[in-house]
């Protein structure tokens, strides 16, 4: 039995979540959204009330895949950005010659914004990840390092899964650095990492 449905303002990209209280959080495709080979494009995060009225939106051309409403009312989300040239040169693995035009490689960032859209916390993969020892999977394109698809927030950090690296990492909020990571090629492109109540991780 259908009890409610929403008409989105733009095509949905990857995520729809029902928030406590009945509002809907949706990631949607924006005209200015960054489009990369591999999917997950977005650009807009919107919140609708129970009656379908738009009550909040945040535009970021780099936004992709996941977004989460935090207990403090802020919103955490994933984004793409072009890596600096010196960082791109250190990336190993992937399909040779599959970078974007000019040898460009994109990587992921995490961003937390207030309801007013002010950034209060950020993390950038190319500043923190060991690019030489955590390679892109052999059959993945080199146009993107990481391809994060999930940001699972906790009280002290964020758990992130990286499809093209067959890896998950926990990023410490206070230091802004990776506290630990695990890589396993047998995962075959992990998605939807999350902590269970017993402390284990499901992906």
C-alpha positions in Angstrom: 0.0 0.0 0.0 1.4 3.4 -1.0 1.2 5.8 1.9 3.1 8.7 0.3 5.0 9.7 -2.8 7.1 12.7 -3.8 7.6 14.4 -7.2 11.2 15.5 -7.3 12.3 18.8 -8.9 15.1 17.0 -10.9 15.9 13.4 -11.8 17.2 11.5 -8.8 20.9 10.6 -9.0 21.7 7.9 -6.5 20.1 8.5 -3.1 16.8 9.0 -1.4 16.5 8.8 2.4 13.4 9.3 4.7 14.5 11.6 7.5 13.1 11.4 11.1 9.9 13.4 11.1 8.9 12.4 7.6 11.0 14.7 5.4 12.8 13.3 2.3 16.5 13.9 1.5 17.3 13.4 -2.2 20.4 13.7 -4.3 19.5 14.9 -7.8 21.1 15.6 -11.2 22.1 19.3 -11.7 22.7 21.0 -15.0 26.2 22.0 -13.7 26.9 18.6 -12.0 30.3 17.2 -12.7 29.9 14.2 -15.0 32.6 11.5 -14.9 32.8 8.1 -16.7 31.6 5.6 -14.1 28.3 7.0 -12.9 27.1 8.5 -9.6 26.7 12.0 -10.9 24.7 14.5 -8.9 25.2 18.2 -8.1 22.1 19.0 -6.0 20.9 17.8 -2.5 17.3 18.6 -1.7 15.0 18.2 1.2 11.2 17.9 0.8 8.6 17.9 3.5 5.9 15.3 3.8 3.6 17.2 1.5 6.3 17.4 -1.2 7.2 21.1 -0.7 10.9 21.9 -1.2 12.3 23.1 2.2 16.1 23.1 1.6 18.6 22.6 -1.2 22.4 22.7 -1.6 24.1 23.0 -4.9 27.7 21.7 -5.5 28.7 20.7 -9.0 31.1 18.1 -7.5 28.5 16.3 -5.3 28.1 12.7 -6.2 26.6 9.5 -4.7 26.0 9.8 -1.0 24.7 12.5 1.4 23.7 12.2 5.0 21.8 14.5 7.4 23.8 14.7 10.7 22.3 14.9 14.2 23.4 18.6 14.5 21.3 19.5 11.4 24.3 19.8 9.1 24.6 17.7 5.9 27.6 15.5 5.0 28.2 14.5 1.4 30.7 13.2 -1.1 32.2 15.2 -4.0 34.6 15.0 -6.9 37.5 17.4 -7.6 40.4 17.5 -10.1 43.6 16.3 -8.5 46.7 18.5 -8.5 49.2 17.4 -11.1 51.8 16.3 -8.6 49.3 14.1 -6.9 48.0 12.7 -10.2 51.5 11.6 -11.1 51.7 9.4 -8.0 48.5 7.4 -8.8 49.3 3.8 -9.7 47.1 1.0 -11.2 44.1 1.1 -13.5 43.8 0.9 -17.3 46.8 2.6 -18.9 45.8 5.7 -20.8 42.3 6.0 -19.5 42.8 9.4 -17.8 40.6 12.3 -18.8 41.9 14.9 -21.3 45.4 16.1 -20.6 46.0 13.2 -18.1 43.6 14.6 -15.6 42.5 12.4 -12.7 39.7 13.3 -10.2 39.5 12.2 -6.6 37.0 12.5 -3.8 36.3 14.9 -1.0 34.0 14.9 2.0 32.2 18.2 2.9 29.9 19.1 5.8 27.7 22.1 5.4 25.3 24.0 7.6 21.7 24.6 6.7 22.9 28.0 5.4 25.4 26.2 3.1 28.5 27.2 5.0 31.3 24.6 4.9 32.4 23.6 8.5 34.5 20.5 7.8 36.3 19.0 4.8 38.5 16.1 3.8 40.4 15.7 0.5 41.5 12.2 -0.6 44.6 13.4 -2.5 45.9 15.2 0.6 45.6 12.1 2.9 45.6 8.8 1.0 48.8 6.9 0.2 48.4 7.0 -3.6 51.4 4.8 -4.3 50.5 1.9 -2.1 46.7 1.9 -2.6 46.3 1.3 -6.3 43.3 1.6 -8.6 42.0 -1.9 -9.4 43.5 -3.3 -12.7 40.3 -3.1 -14.8 39.2 0.3 -13.5 39.6 3.6 -15.4 42.3 6.0 -14.3 40.1 9.1 -14.8 39.2 8.8 -11.1 41.1 7.8 -8.0 38.8 6.2 -5.5 35.2 6.5 -6.6 33.8 6.7 -3.1 30.2 5.8 -3.0 29.2 5.8 0.7 29.9 8.2 3.6 28.7 6.6 6.9 29.0 9.1 9.7 29.7 8.2 13.4 30.2 10.4 16.4 34.0 10.8 15.8 34.4 10.2 12.1 33.2 8.9 8.7 33.4 5.4 7.2 33.9 5.6 3.4 33.9 2.8 0.8 36.0 3.2 -2.4 34.8 1.1 -5.3 37.8 1.5 -7.6 40.3 0.7 -4.8 38.5 -2.2 -3.2 39.0 -0.4 0.0 37.2 1.1 3.0 38.7 3.8 5.3 37.7 5.5 8.5 38.4 9.2 8.6 38.9 10.7 12.0 37.0 14.0 12.3 39.2 15.7 14.8 42.5 15.2 12.9 41.1 15.1 9.4 43.2 12.1 8.7 42.6 8.4 7.9 42.7 6.5 11.2 42.7 3.1 9.5 41.9 1.4 6.2 41.5 -2.1 4.7 42.0 -3.2 1.2 40.8 -6.5 -0.3 40.7 -7.2 -4.0 38.2 -10.0 -3.5 35.5 -7.4 -2.6 35.1 -6.6 -6.2 34.0 -2.9 -5.9 32.5 -2.4 -2.4 29.4 -0.3 -1.8 27.3 0.8 1.2 29.7 0.2 4.0 28.1 0.6 7.4 28.7 -0.1 11.1 26.5 -2.7 12.7 25.4 -2.4 16.4 27.9 -5.1 17.3 30.8 -3.0 16.0 31.3 -5.1 12.8 31.2 -3.6 9.4 28.8 -4.7 6.7 29.5 -3.9 3.0 
